[in-house]
Amino acid sequence: MIRRLVISIGLLFSLTCCTEYSSIDATWLESDKICLAWKGSVQVEYKPATFQLGYNNAKNEYRVYDDRLAYWFTVRCSEKPASEGQKFTADVSWTGMDKVKDFKGLEFVVKKVDDSGIIWIWNQSQSISIIVKNI
């Protein structure tokens, strides 16, 4: 009886401690949809008919927002992401389900860059995956 209890507690502990968001999902690297995802859940996704893209070269800041400003995200990078493997810090904010999420000074790594200017960046500590486009 005690053995079953110990095994059950150990199994429960191992299931709750592991997170499926500690690494990049391979399908994310195959997508070219401009978006921000947090812990595997898309928070904001660019839709050409109702969203705008912006980039501020002086601040290295990407902005994606809908026409009503209800859904948006911004990524202000310490340097312009340009090549795979590049590491940089960034401040990230976006509209969440019930409030604005805001993170400062997170370390990101560029995971992929394509010829059309799309850039895939990843933050391990908060499991934030972002796809932006140089415009």
C-alpha positions in Angstrom: 0.0 0.0 0.0 2.8 2.4 1.0 4.7 1.5 -2.1 1.7 2.4 -4.4 1.3 5.7 -2.6 5.0 6.6 -3.0 4.9 5.6 -6.7 1.7 7.6 -7.2 3.1 10.7 -5.5 6.4 10.4 -7.5 4.5 10.1 -10.8 2.2 13.0 -9.9 5.3 15.1 -9.0 7.1 14.2 -12.2 4.1 15.1 -14.3 3.6 18.5 -12.6 7.2 19.5 -12.7 7.9 18.9 -16.3 6.8 21.5 -18.7 6.1 20.9 -22.4 7.0 24.5 -23.2 10.7 24.3 -22.3 11.8 23.8 -25.9 10.6 25.0 -29.3 7.9 23.2 -31.1 9.2 22.1 -34.5 5.9 23.2 -36.1 6.5 26.8 -35.0 9.7 26.9 -37.0 7.7 25.7 -40.1 5.1 28.5 -39.7 5.5 31.9 -41.2 2.5 33.5 -39.5 3.6 36.7 -37.6 2.6 36.1 -34.0 3.6 35.9 -30.4 3.0 32.7 -28.4 3.5 32.3 -24.6 3.9 28.8 -23.1 2.7 27.3 -26.3 -0.4 29.4 -26.7 -0.8 32.0 -29.4 -1.5 35.3 -27.7 -1.6 37.6 -30.7 -1.6 36.7 -34.4 -1.2 39.1 -37.3 -4.1 39.1 -39.8 -3.5 41.2 -42.9 -7.1 42.4 -43.2 -7.4 43.9 -39.7 -3.8 44.3 -38.4 -0.9 46.7 -38.9 2.8 46.0 -38.8 5.3 48.6 -37.6 9.1 48.8 -37.1 11.0 51.6 -35.5 14.6 51.4 -36.7 16.0 53.8 -34.0 14.6 51.6 -31.2 14.8 48.2 -32.9 11.1 47.8 -32.0 8.6 45.6 -33.8 4.9 46.4 -33.4 1.9 44.3 -34.4 -1.5 45.6 -33.6 -5.1 45.3 -34.8 -7.1 48.2 -36.1 -9.0 48.7 -32.8 -5.8 48.4 -30.7 -7.5 45.6 -28.8 -4.8 43.0 -29.6 -1.2 43.9 -30.0 2.4 43.0 -29.2 5.7 44.9 -29.2 9.2 43.7 -29.0 12.0 46.2 -28.3 15.3 44.5 -29.1 18.8 45.6 -27.8 20.0 45.0 -31.4 18.3 44.1 -34.7 17.8 40.4 -35.0 19.6 39.4 -38.2 21.2 35.9 -38.1 20.5 32.5 -36.8 22.1 31.9 -33.3 22.3 35.6 -32.5 21.5 36.4 -28.9 20.1 39.7 -27.6 17.9 41.1 -24.9 14.4 42.5 -25.5 11.5 44.0 -23.7 8.2 42.3 -24.7 4.6 43.3 -24.0 1.3 42.2 -25.4 -2.4 42.1 -24.6 -3.3 39.0 -22.6 -6.6 37.5 -21.9 -7.4 39.9 -19.1 -4.5 42.3 -18.9 -1.3 43.5 -20.5 1.7 41.1 -20.1 5.1 42.9 -19.8 8.6 41.4 -19.6 11.8 43.4 -19.4 15.3 42.4 -20.3 14.6 38.8 -21.5 17.3 37.0 -23.4 16.2 35.9 -26.9 17.9 33.8 -29.5 17.3 34.0 -33.3 16.3 30.5 -34.3 15.6 31.1 -38.0 15.7 33.9 -40.6 14.4 33.5 -44.2 14.9 35.5 -47.4 11.6 37.3 -47.1 12.6 39.0 -43.8 10.7 36.7 -41.4 12.5 36.1 -38.2 11.8 33.5 -35.5 13.0 34.4 -32.0 12.7 32.4 -28.8 13.0 33.1 -25.1 13.7 30.0 -23.0 13.0 31.3 -19.5 9.4 32.5 -20.2 8.7 30.2 -23.2 8.0 33.1 -25.5 8.1 32.4 -29.2 7.8 35.3 -31.6 7.7 35.5 -35.4 8.3 39.1 -36.8 9.0 40.5 -40.2 11.5 43.1 -41.2 9.7 45.8 -43.1 
